[in-house]
Amino acid sequence: MSIGIAILALFVVGALIMLVARLLPRAESTATQRVAPVEALPESSAPSSAVDAAAWGEREAAEFAMLPEAARCDMIFSIEERHDERSAALLAHALGDPSEVVATAAAHALIARGERAAVENYLGGCDDERRASMARTLRALFTDLSVAEPTGERSQPEARALPPRGARSVVILDLAHLRVRDELRTIERADSGGMLRHLIALKRLLPERAMEGTPALDAAFRDAREAMNAPIARLVMTLHRPRPVVSSKDIEDGAGRIALRSLLDTLLAAPASAEMPVATGNAQLLAGSVDLDELVELRRRLENEPIGAALPWVVNARLLPTTLLVHGEEYDILSRYRARAAESLALLCELPVAEFHRVIATHNDRVLDTLLDEALAELAKLDAIPSSGSSGS
């Protein structure tokens, strides 16, 4: 019996050896087929500022250019940790993007991947204004960044980076072309509770320019507003869930953080203007002065805050305009809301990010709710914002 079992075992082992021998060539062939596409990738993995659309792919470059600014930034941050040639070529291509926010996001990703020289070479060859703006943002993140500066002119903006103590600037939101009331009404009707609708309000009421602001400052405000679109769109979807669970990407992303830092840097480097606009004719504006000392401190703290934290929303609250200018009259309708929003969100800065998300999704600030309702009611009563006949709150 034992001899028969031994013979049977030898037969089984022999059969297995033959089976493995037959399969090995197929496995090797399959492995060869799998690695073959790698040979078709671009030969050089080192990104260069000279990489053009053809080196990456004209079709890919065209599709990338058609994406909204926020989507282009999302793509850049999604490939930051990938180290294949196509990712490197995309990032090098994005350095020349018309949007400074997208270009800065690409530069950040390249430096994080160890391609600092490519960024420094690019900055050394671009125009002075773009170089100074991008270098200012990137140096806040990478203090040893080396960028060649033209002689004489570049030191002045750096010297103005910190405004005089006690300085204030006036920020403005033009209501004439916005449908703020309808958008906020949609959020009010969400059955989620919590403080999430206030994040929508802070986004929609973010100013879009400053009194006597430069074109660069106007562009920084515009970029900051646009960069918030993608996270806010996700947040609106979150509000319609029976039990909303908030994550970092629902309220902020890398593009939004870069745009917010750039806005603060540009605002703090610009000459302060404390003169409020005069309410004349049928102008429909929200205006208010912002304390630049507070913004300097918030900008400093922002460097160490993770994405999705409470502090960026404190910045948004501090930037809110306060006074409605319409039909030649002035109405102080947002001062108390701005102060309460900044105070409430500042308290939440002490929480871990995950706990902050839980609180804003579940905790109601009744005072803040009332102040926002009152402000919206005033806007509706004064008919300051075009509407399709909806009631304010």
FENPEHU-V172359 format. One record per residue. N is the residue number from 1. NEAR is the number of other C-alpha atoms within 10 Angstrom. Layout:
n = {N | N}
near = {NEAR | NEAR}
//
This chain:
n = {1 | 2 | 3 | 4 | 5 | 6 | 7 | 8 | 9 | 10 | 11 | 12 | 13 | 14 | 15 | 16 | 17 | 18 | 19 | 20 | 21 | 22 | 23 | 24 | 25 | 26 | 27 | 28 | 29 | 30 | 31 | 32 | 33 | 34 | 35 | 36 | 37 | 38 | 39 | 40 | 41 | 42 | 43 | 44 | 45 | 46 | 47 | 48 | 49 | 50 | 51 | 52 | 53 | 54 | 55 | 56 | 57 | 58 | 59 | 60 | 61 | 62 | 63 | 64 | 65 | 66 | 67 | 68 | 69 | 70 | 71 | 72 | 73 | 74 | 75 | 76 | 77 | 78 | 79 | 80 | 81 | 82 | 83 | 84 | 85 | 86 | 87 | 88 | 89 | 90 | 91 | 92 | 93 | 94 | 95 | 96 | 97 | 98 | 99 | 100 | 101 | 102 | 103 | 104 | 105 | 106 | 107 | 108 | 109 | 110 | 111 | 112 | 113 | 114 | 115 | 116 | 117 | 118 | 119 | 120 | 121 | 122 | 123 | 124 | 125 | 126 | 127 | 128 | 129 | 130 | 131 | 132 | 133 | 134 | 135 | 136 | 137 | 138 | 139 | 140 | 141 | 142 | 143 | 144 | 145 | 146 | 147 | 148 | 149 | 150 | 151 | 152 | 153 | 154 | 155 | 156 | 157 | 158 | 159 | 160 | 161 | 162 | 163 | 164 | 165 | 166 | 167 | 168 | 169 | 170 | 171 | 172 | 173 | 174 | 175 | 176 | 177 | 178 | 179 | 180 | 181 | 182 | 183 | 184 | 185 | 186 | 187 | 188 | 189 | 190 | 191 | 192 | 193 | 194 | 195 | 196 | 197 | 198 | 199 | 200 | 201 | 202 | 203 | 204 | 205 | 206 | 207 | 208 | 209 | 210 | 211 | 212 | 213 | 214 | 215 | 216 | 217 | 218 | 219 | 220 | 221 | 222 | 223 | 224 | 225 | 226 | 227 | 228 | 229 | 230 | 231 | 232 | 233 | 234 | 235 | 236 | 237 | 238 | 239 | 240 | 241 | 242 | 243 | 244 | 245 | 246 | 247 | 248 | 249 | 250 | 251 | 252 | 253 | 254 | 255 | 256 | 257 | 258 | 259 | 260 | 261 | 262 | 263 | 264 | 265 | 266 | 267 | 268 | 269 | 270 | 271 | 272 | 273 | 274 | 275 | 276 | 277 | 278 | 279 | 280 | 281 | 282 | 283 | 284 | 285 | 286 | 287 | 288 | 289 | 290 | 291 | 292 | 293 | 294 | 295 | 296 | 297 | 298 | 299 | 300 | 301 | 302 | 303 | 304 | 305 | 306 | 307 | 308 | 309 | 310 | 311 | 312 | 313 | 314 | 315 | 316 | 317 | 318 | 319 | 320 | 321 | 322 | 323 | 324 | 325 | 326 | 327 | 328 | 329 | 330 | 331 | 332 | 333 | 334 | 335 | 336 | 337 | 338 | 339 | 340 | 341 | 342 | 343 | 344 | 345 | 346 | 347 | 348 | 349 | 350 | 351 | 352 | 353 | 354 | 355 | 356 | 357 | 358 | 359 | 360 | 361 | 362 | 363 | 364 | 365 | 366 | 367 | 368 | 369 | 370 | 371 | 372 | 373 | 374 | 375 | 376 | 377 | 378 | 379 | 380 | 381 | 382 | 383 | 384 | 385 | 386 | 387 | 388 | 389 | 390 | 391 | 392 | 393}
near = {5 | 7 | 8 | 9 | 10 | 11 | 11 | 12 | 12 | 12 | 11 | 11 | 12 | 11 | 12 | 12 | 10 | 10 | 11 | 10 | 11 | 11 | 11 | 11 | 11 | 11 | 11 | 11 | 11 | 12 | 11 | 11 | 11 | 10 | 10 | 11 | 9 | 12 | 8 | 8 | 13 | 15 | 9 | 11 | 14 | 14 | 21 | 20 | 20 | 14 | 18 | 17 | 17 | 10 | 14 | 21 | 13 | 12 | 11 | 13 | 17 | 11 | 9 | 18 | 14 | 11 | 12 | 14 | 22 | 22 | 17 | 23 | 25 | 18 | 17 | 25 | 19 | 13 | 17 | 19 | 13 | 12 | 12 | 14 | 18 | 19 | 20 | 27 | 23 | 24 | 30 | 29 | 23 | 28 | 27 | 20 | 18 | 11 | 14 | 22 | 27 | 27 | 24 | 27 | 27 | 29 | 28 | 25 | 23 | 24 | 18 | 13 | 14 | 9 | 18 | 18 | 17 | 20 | 26 | 19 | 16 | 19 | 23 | 16 | 12 | 12 | 9 | 14 | 11 | 15 | 20 | 19 | 17 | 19 | 21 | 21 | 19 | 20 | 13 | 14 | 13 | 15 | 9 | 9 | 16 | 16 | 18 | 11 | 14 | 10 | 7 | 7 | 9 | 14 | 12 | 10 | 15 | 11 | 10 | 13 | 17 | 16 | 18 | 13 | 9 | 9 | 16 | 21 | 23 | 23 | 28 | 25 | 22 | 17 | 19 | 14 | 9 | 14 | 14 | 19 | 24 | 19 | 14 | 18 | 16 | 12 | 20 | 18 | 13 | 16 | 13 | 19 | 18 | 19 | 20 | 26 | 25 | 20 | 19 | 19 | 17 | 20 | 20 | 21 | 22 | 22 | 26 | 18 | 22 | 22 | 19 | 16 | 19 | 15 | 10 | 16 | 23 | 20 | 17 | 25 | 25 | 17 | 24 | 26 | 20 | 17 | 27 | 22 | 20 | 21 | 19 | 19 | 13 | 15 | 23 | 18 | 11 | 20 | 22 | 14 | 12 | 10 | 13 | 19 | 15 | 21 | 16 | 16 | 15 | 19 | 27 | 25 | 20 | 20 | 27 | 26 | 23 | 21 | 26 | 25 | 21 | 26 | 24 | 22 | 22 | 24 | 28 | 24 | 18 | 21 | 18 | 20 | 17 | 16 | 13 | 15 | 15 | 12 | 16 | 13 | 11 | 13 | 18 | 22 | 22 | 26 | 26 | 27 | 23 | 21 | 16 | 23 | 17 | 13 | 19 | 18 | 10 | 17 | 21 | 12 | 12 | 18 | 12 | 9 | 15 | 16 | 18 | 23 | 23 | 25 | 23 | 26 | 22 | 24 | 21 | 19 | 26 | 23 | 26 | 29 | 25 | 24 | 20 | 26 | 24 | 21 | 14 | 12 | 15 | 16 | 14 | 16 | 21 | 23 | 15 | 15 | 22 | 22 | 16 | 17 | 25 | 20 | 14 | 14 | 20 | 18 | 13 | 19 | 17 | 13 | 14 | 12 | 19 | 13 | 13 | 21 | 23 | 15 | 17 | 22 | 21 | 15 | 12 | 14 | 14 | 11 | 12 | 19 | 17 | 12 | 19 | 22 | 16 | 17 | 19 | 21 | 17 | 19 | 19 | 19 | 12 | 13 | 14 | 20 | 20 | 16 | 16 | 8 | 8 | 11 | 13 | 22 | 20}
//
